[in-house]
Amino acid sequence: MLNTYFTLAAPARALATSWLKKLGPGLITGAADDDPSGIATYSQAGAQFGLQMLWTILFTYPLMVGIQVVSAQIGRVSGKGLAGNIREHFPARLVRAIVALLLIANTINIAADVSAVGEATTLIIGGSSRWYAALFGLISLLLQVFIPYSSYVRFLKWLTLALLAYVATVFTVRVPWVQVVAATAIPHLEWSPAYITTIVAVFGTTISPYLFFWQASQEVEELQACPHSQPLREAPAQARAHFHRIKVDTVIGMGFSNLVAFFIILTTAVTLHMHGIDAIDTSAQAAAALRPLAGNFAFALFSAGIIGTGMLAVPVLAGSAAYAMAGAFQWQKGLEKKASQAKEFYGIIAFSTIVGIVLGFTSIDPIKALYWSAVINGVISVPIMIVMMLMAGRSAIMGRFVISRRLRVLGWGATAAMALAVLAMFWMMMQ
């Protein structure tokens, strides 16, 4: 009987291990998308409009999968990150302008995220939120600098479990599931400044430039970490396995990301919105507002999720900026390298993290700063996506592995959606 158990258990463990190995850049990228500032956006959407924003998550999912698969394939096929490819095939001024704006936007986002983690920690145990934010930021920086990528990536994978707190939270409150299904399946459209601005915010949160740079760079990082792997242009026999892995990884990673976003909107809709609380500026405010409405357990889960997602998102934000800058200026790069081997690369990680911490000690309003970060991300996302789609269709970059017709439709669809969102954002700013 015991032998039968082990005979059956061994294939199950092997299958689980096989699936886990397929999850990496896509899973981490998707989870990092639900950072504390993203949580604040989704919380505001649920608090202000209730269930009416749920459809946006279903709408953005295939578009998000498409554009992230494109970025991953560019990295794996060419063996270079997005910035390196843009530098080789487009004017130098374009890539330098893009990476400079990305660095600014990511640094502001880091400031908002570490501040949110500090505030969440204060809610749980008391103390100074600013000093908690500083401690958290420094720990994140030290982990990136002193732990090799092959070890650090396992740590990031485990951190994605923190997002399950938002799935669990919704089951601690009463949910009208029939209304939820209807609101998800049937889009609610409302031509009002507040509604359009919130849609733009949700789109900008789910489809962000730093995610493109990070996933492409992580494909290159994993390529370099495996001695038997080569860019697919040079090793076409490896293409089928890696394209399948990228698809599985990205579909699950973005699905996880959007599922969590869905539950955050749902939780705040059936608690805060139903009780007339419609003004939420930060994720910590959302957690605090939940306590009297949903109880201490829901509050604790929501707050713990903020801390866990911050630990995951800050290295992705700092790392994506560093990969972009290093690719643009041909610096040595890679989280597998020691700091002495890639000084400029780690210098950018340190710069963006430390400046993000310092901003929390200034009089700058992190919410207004985050708004301008979203504006910058919106402005640069469309040209980056256009350039990505052009690169993915060029045989000079992709060889025989130019993207499929389905990916073209999804990628250009995501680009069009973001372009419309940006135009709407500028229209709202001029009102």
N, C-alpha and C positions, 0 to 999 in steps of 0.2 A: 504493500500500500504506500509506504514511504517512498519507495523507488518510483512508483507511478506518479506521485506528487512532484518529485524533482524532475521527472521526464517531461511533465506538462508545464512546470514552472519555468524551466530553462528557456524554451522558445518564447514564452511570454516576456521574460526579462530581456531576451535578445531583441524582440520586436520593439519593446519600450526604449531600449538603448538606441536602436536604429532610428527611431523617430526623434529622439532627443538630439541626436547628432545632426539631424537635418535642420534643427532650429538653431539659429545664431544671429546673423546680422539683421534678418527680417524681424525676428521676435523682439530683439533689443530695440531696434528702430521704432517698431510699433509701440512698444511699452513706453519708450522715452517721449513719444508724442503726447502721452497723458501726464505731462509734468504739472507741477503745482499751478503755474499760470494757465495751463490748459484746463485744469480742474476748475479754476476760477471762472473761466469762460463758459464751461458747460454748466456750472452751478448758476451763473447769472442767466443763462438761457432757460434753465428749468424754473428758476425762481420767478423770472419776469413773465414768461409765456406758457408755463405749465407744460402740458403734453404736446403743445403745438410745434415744438422744435424737434421732436423725435424723428421725423421723416428725414431730416437733414443727414443723420448718421447713416441711414440706409442708402441714401443717395450718394454720399461721398465714398462709401466703401469700395465699390469696383473701380472708381477713378483713382483712389489712393493706391490700391493694389497695382493697377496698371502702371502708374508713373514710378512707383518704387521698384517694380520688376525691371522697368527700363533702366533705371539708375544702376541696379545690381548687375544687370547683364553688361552694361558698358564697362563696369569695373572688372568683371570676370573675363570678358572676352579680350579686352585691350591690355589688361594688367596695369592699368593706370586709373587714378581717381578722376572725378569730373573736372577739377581745376587743371590737372595736367593735360587732359585731352583738349579742354577749351584753349589752353595756352598754345598748344601745337597747331590748332586748326582755325583759330579765330584771332582777331587783333588783340595785342597784349593789353591795350587800354581797357578792353571789355572785361577781361578776366580780373584785372587788378581792381577795377571799380566794383565788380560783383563781390569779390572776396573782402574788400574793405567794408562794404555795407553789411555783409554777412557777419563780420567780426563785431561791428557796432551793435547790430541787432541781437546777436547771441550773447554779448556781454551784458546788455540791458536785461535780457531774458534770464541770465544767470542771477543777476541782482534780485529780480523779482522772485525767482525760485528759492534762493537761499533765505531770503526774507520770509517767505511763506513757511519754509521748514522751521525757521526760528520761532515764528509765531505759533505754529502747531505744537512745537515742543513746549513752549510756555503754557499753552492751554492744558497740556497733560500734566506737567510737573512743576510749573511755575518758574520764576527766574526771568533773566533778561533775554528777550528774543534776539536782540542784536548780537549778543555774545554767542548764543547758540548758533546763529547764522554763520558767524565768523568761524566757529569751531567746525561746523559741518563743512563749510567751503574748504578749509585747510585740510581736513581729513580726505575729502574727495580729491584734492590736488595731490596729496602725498601718495594716495593709492595709485593714481595714474602714472606718477613719476617713477615709483619704486617697485611696482608689481608688473611683471611682463604680461603682455596681452593674452597669451595662452592661459594664464592663471586668472587674470582680471576678468576675462570674458565669462568665465564660469560664475564669478561673483555677480556680474551683471545679469546673467540668466536667472539666478536665484532671486535677485531683487525684483524681477518681473512679477513674482508671486505677491508682492505688496499690493498690486492692483486688484487682486481678488477681494480686497477689503471692500471695494465699491460694489462688487457683485453681491457680497454677503450683506452689505448694509440695506439693500432694497428689500431683503426678506425679513427685516426687523420692523417694517412698516406695512400699513395696509395699502394695497395697490388695486385699482380698478382695471383689471387686465383686459376686459373687452374694449374699454376706451383706449387703452394703450395700443392694442393691435390696430384699431381703426386709425389712430393718430399717426402710427408708423407707416401704415400702408397708403394712406391718402394724404398727400401734401396739403398743408394749410398755407395759403399765400395771402399776404397782407401788405399793402403798399403804404407802409408808414416808416418814418425815419428810424425809430427804435427797432422795428422788426427787421428791416433791411440791414441795419448795422449789426444786429446779432447774427444774422445769417452769414454776413461777411466774416465776422469774428470766428464762427464755427468752421467755415471753409478754410480760413487762414490758419486756424489751429491744427486742423487735420492734414492739410497739405502745405508743408513748410519747407523752405529751401535747405535748412540744416539737415533735414532727414535725407534729402537726396545725396548730399555730400557724404554723410556718415555711412549710409548703406553701401554706396559705391566703394568708399575707402575701406570698409570692413571686408568686402569681397577681396580686395587687393591684399589686405592684411592677412586674411586666411590663406590666400594663394601663396604668399611668401612664407607663411609659417609651416606649410606642408612641403617637404623636399621633393615629393613626387608630382606636385602640381605645376602646371604652366598656364599662361594665358591661353584661352581657348583658340585664339587665332593660330597659335603655334602647336596646340595639342587638340585638334578637332575630335579625336576619339573620346575625350573626356566630356564633350559638350552635353550629350544626352543626360548623363547622370547629374551634372551640375545645373543644367536648366531645370530639371525636375526638382532638385533640392531647393533652388532659388524660388521656384513657384510655390512649393509646399511651405517653405519658410516664410515667404511674404504673405501668402494667403492667410496663414495662421496668425502671423504677427500683426498684420493690419486688422484681421478679424478680432483678435484679442483687444487691440487698441480701440476699435470702434464699439465693441461690446461694452467695454468699461465706460467709454464716453456716454453710451446709451443709458447705462445704469446710473451714472452721475446725474444726467438730466432728469431721469425718471425719479430718482430719490428726492431731489430738490423740488421737483414739480409736485409730488404728492405730499410733501411736508411743508416746505417754505411757501410755495405759491398758494397752496390751499389755505394757509393761515395768513395770507396777505403780506408776506415778506417778499418783496420783489427787488430790493436793492442790495446786491451782494457784489463787493469789489474784489475780495480775495478769497482763496480757498479756506483760509483759517476762519474768516467770517462765516462761511458756509458751515464749517464744522461746529463753531460756537452756536450758531442759530439752530442747528439740529438737536442740541442737547435737551432743551425744554420740550421739544415737539416729538422727538423719536426716542429719547432716553439716552442713558449714559453709554450703553453698548454701541449704539449706532454712532454716537459722537466719537467714541474711542476708535472704532474701526475707520471712520472717515479721517480722523487726525493722524492715525498711524499710517494710513495710505499716503497722505501728503509727505510724510517724512521719507517713506520708502521710495516713492516716485521721484522725490528730489535727489536722493542718492543715485538714482538711475539716470535722471535727465541731465544733471549738471556736467558729468563727464562727457556725455554725448554732445552737448552744446559746445563745450570747450574744445573737445576733440574734433568736431566737424569744422570749426573755425581754423584749427591748427592744420588739419589736412588740406583745407582749401588754400590757406596762405602758403603752405609748403609746396603744394602743387603749382601755384601761380609763380613762385619765385625759385623753383627748382632746389628747394632745401631737402636735406635728408629728413625722412619722416617715418613714423611707425611706433605704435605703442609697444612693440616687441623689442625695439632698440633701447639701449641705455640712454640716459639724459646726455651723457658726454658724446654720444654718437649722433644725436639729433638736437643740438642746442636750440636752434631757432624754433623747431617744432614744439619742444617742451616749453620754450619761452613764451609762445603764444598761449599755450594752455595755462601757464602760470599767470600771464598778463590778464587774460579774460576772467579767470577765476578771482584773482586778487582785486581787480577793479570792480568786479561784481560785488565782492564783500564790502569794499570801501564805500560804494554807492549807498549801501544800507545804513552807513553812519552819517550820511549827509542829509541835507534838508530836501533833497530831490524826492518828489512824490513818486513812489515805485509804480503806482497805477497809471499815472500820466506817462511815465517813462515806458511802461509796457505797451501803452497805446501807440506811442511813436515807434516802438520796436515792431509792432504789428503792421504799421504803415510801411516801414522799410521792407519787412518781409513780403508784404503784398506787392510792393513796387518791383522788387528784384525777382520774385518767384516766376512771374510770367516770362521775362526774357530768358531766365535760366531754363525753364521748361521748354521753351521754343528751341533753344540751343541743344538741349538734351535730345529732343525728338529728331532734330536735324542730324545730330551725331549718330543716333541709333539707326538711322536709315542710310548712313554712308558706308560703303564697302571699304573705303580707305581707312576707316576706324574699326569697323565690325567684321571686315572680311566677308566670309560666306554666311555670317551669323547676323545679318541685318534683321531687325525685329519683324515679327509676324504681322499680318494684317489686323488680327485681333488686338495686339498690343498697340498698333498705330491708332486704332479707333479709341481705345481706352486712354492712351497717352494724350492724344490731341483733344479728347473730350475733357480730360482733367485740366488741360491748358486753357481751353475755352471757358470752362467753369470758373477758373481762377481769374481769367481776364475780365469776365463779366462781374465777378465779385470786386475786383479792384476798381473797375469803372463805377460800380455802385458806391464803393467807398469814397471815391473822389467826388461823386455827385452829392453824397451826403455831407461831405466836408464843406462844399460850396453853398449849402443851403443856409 
